[in-house]
């Protein structure tokens, strides 16, 4: 039973990973692709359409997550409020002593 539970946790972590929204979008896009194939759509159209849906879903999930992080503020996103790792200093901040 422990082995089965461990395999289940591995599969869940492998498929879902950090973001369940991306995993759900990929499953949805694959479902749409399967339905297109069953309906008799040409294979190249199905492949390109499914790939486009996966790309659009991934991009949408990333944009939503970034906007949520930005709405919470720069500290929630793990950024310092005074300077950037690349050396950019935000206007209105002073250099450390």
N, C-alpha and C positions, 0 to 999 in steps of 0.2 A: 504494500500500500504506500509506503514511503517513496518507493521508486516511481510509482504512478503519479503521486503528488509532485515529486521533483520534476518529472518530465512535463507535467502540466504547467508548472510555474515557468520552466524554461521556454516552452512553446509560447505562452502568453507574453513573456518578456521579449522574446525574439520577434513576435508578430506585432505586438502593440508598442513595445519600446517605451519611449518617453512621452509620446503624444498619441492618445487614442484617436484624435480627430483625423490624423493622417492615415492611420490603419483603417478606420471606417471609410474614409474616402477611397482608399485603394480597393477595398472590398467592394464598395459600390461601383467603382469604375470597371472592375473585373466582371461584376454581375451584368452591367450594361453591355460590355463586350460579348459576354456569353449569350445574352438575349439577341444581340445583333447577329451573331453567327447562326443561332437557331432560326432566326427569322429569314435567313438566306442572304444577308448582306455580303458583298464581296470581302474577301479576307484582308486585302490592303486597306480598305476603308475602315474595317473593324479595328485593325491594328493601330492605324493612325488616330482614329477617334478615341480608342481606349488610352493610348499614350497621352493624347492631349488632355483627356479628362484627369488622368493621374497628375500630370504637370500642373493643371489649373487648380486641382484640389490641394496639392502640396503648397503651391504659392499662396492660396487663400488662407490655409491654416497658418502659414508663417506670418503673413501680414496681420492676421488677427492676434496672434501671440505677441508680436512686436508692439502692436498698438496697446495691448493690455499692459505690457511691461512699461511702456512710455507713460501711460496714464497713471501708473502707480508711482512714478517719479524715478529719477536717475539712481537713487540709492537702492531701490528695489531691483533695478536691472544690474546691480553689482558695479556701478560706476561711481567714482568719486565725484564730488560736486565741484572740485576746483581744477583738476587737470586730467588730461587724456593720456593713455599710455604712449601715444605718439608724440607727446610734447606740446600739444595744442592747449593753450590756456584760455579758458572761457572769459569773455569780457566781464569786467567788474570783479575779478578775483585777483588776489595778490600772490606773489611768489612766496613760498615757504621761507622762513628765516634761515 
